[in-house]
């Protein structure tokens, strides 16, 4: 099972992007029971958690994105979103969505922030 992540692109520092991640219709019940998260991996660095959201809406953020990023989910549509504001050059990475503990991943979407 693969999640579909999209919405990345090239943006100037200070700009905004919204990432989306869709889960297949075949795993509706799994989606609703799982934590959805966004991870990112920059060149030469390990993959790191950016934010996650439980099925009830409780959220968790990396310190580096608190106050700038916002994660949300729509259980009916089986979608999870990451609104990224005030982007910095250091936010440049490939962003992946994840379903846990099912451990399904999206294919990754590139976010590039230019100075």
Secondary structure, DSSP 8 states (H G I E B T S, - for coil): -EEEEE--EEEETT--EEEEEE--GGGHHHHHHSEEEEEEE-TTS--EEEEEE-TTS-EEE-GGGTTTEEEEEETTTTEEEEEE-S--GGG-EEEEEEEETTTEEE--EEEEEE-
